[in-house]
């Protein structure tokens, strides 16, 4: 019976994690500004308006910051 209880606990933990993920998704989808920013970013990518960095230092240097 201990094995069955252990399996149930693991399943509950997985379900709780999934619920948290769904809550995060709902939060983002209900934020119209976030959705606009995501759409804009996807359009930028589609149009080739992005830059690939070799490392975080190069990215941060361009931003004027340091890690």
N, C-alpha and C positions, 0 to 999 in steps of 0.2 A: 504493500500500500504506500510505502514511502516513495517508491519510484513513481507511482501515479501522481502523488502529491507534488513531487519535484517537477514532473512534466507540466502539470497544471500551472505551477508558479512561473515556469519559464514561458509558457504560452501567455499568461497574463502580462508578464513583463514585455513581451513582444507586442501585444495589443496596446499596452500603455504607450510604448514608443511610437507606434503607428498613429495613435490618437494625437500625440504631441505633434507629430509631423503634419497631420491633417489640419490641426489648429493653426500651425504656422502658415500653411498654404492658404487657408481661409483668410488669415490676417493680411497676407500680401495681396490676394485677389480682391479684397474689399478696399484696398488703398488705391484710389484712382491715380494719384500722383506716382506711386510705385509702378503701376501698370504702364503709365505713359513713359516713364524712364526706361522700362524694360523694352517697350516697343521701339523707342528711339535708339536704344543700344543695339537691338537686333537689326534695325535699318542701317545703322553705321557699319556693322559687321558685314551685312549684305552688300553694301556699297564699297567695302574695302577700306573704310575709315577706322583703322586700328593699327596698333604697332605691337610687335612681339619683342619682348625684352629677354635677354639672356639670363639676367639675374635681377634680384630685388634692388641691389645697389644702384644699377643703371636707372631703374625706374624711379627710385627715390631721389636720385641726383637730378633727374629731369623735373621732378616736382619741387625741388629746392629743399628737400628734407634729407635726413640721414637716418638709417634704421637704428 
